[in-house]
């Protein structure tokens, strides 16, 4: 079912957030095989990862993005918004321009033409995917929709004709028996297999918050993190309730001569309001991308 008529009313920017706008690459066509980073959680009480637009304006509370299906003349158009439940469901979508025709030219940001985030609305599941675009502008990717429920899809991209990027969002619905999970409690540590990630820092609404995430493996600091999408880590924050989307990139970059490859990854982020957020950190080590997840609560400034 097309989603042109499903329009939200909330947009804006955050630190390194909003659409793939700050990183500029060549305008190219279809990309290669999709990559995926997945994280599935079963929330347990007591337990315990777009945009790329500019920085927030001093003195103004930053807004969030990803709440609109249409913005600035562009629309996220899911070919099917009621897919069958499957651990390997195929998602197909298009980015439509103001003329309602598919956009086919995009700028590369962090190694990809488009970043797709898929989460269940209770924030119990998370995937960071990189779809393939066909010549007609239809994107496709395999997603894990093994559980029933309502999901939110975020497309984070920059059209080749635009100076800044966008993040558009749309819901999709997977039929079946569904019981929403409770948001996990606030915790400073997230276990991911043999890895443990510790979060140091505190979110304050409307202010720049410095967050440092430290990665260890079997109790030892990881000092040889591998570049993933041209960074040592990517942090996505989703506001509990409306799933406002914030995508923040770390300070420094691999190969810049001053940024260590772990164990610490530091971010400067601004959140638009007080309340609970779910944070998802993607990082790569030993050839595999992993995702650590945290619940954090932002205070009023």
Secondary structure, 3 states (H helix, E strand, C coil): CCCCCCCCCCCCCCCCCCEECCCCCCEECCCCCCCEEEEECCCCCCCCCCECCCCCCCCCCCCCECCCCEECCEEEEECCCCCCCEEEEEEEEEEECCCCCECCCEECECCECEEEEEEECCCCEEEEECCEECCCCEEEEEEEECCCEEEEEEEEECECCCCCCEEEEEEEEECCCCCCCCCCCCCCEEEECCEEEEEECCCECCCEEEEEEEEEECCEECCCCECECCECCEEEEEECCCCCEEEEECCCCCCCCCCCCCCEEEEEEECCCCEEEEEEEEEEECCEEEEEEEEEEEECC
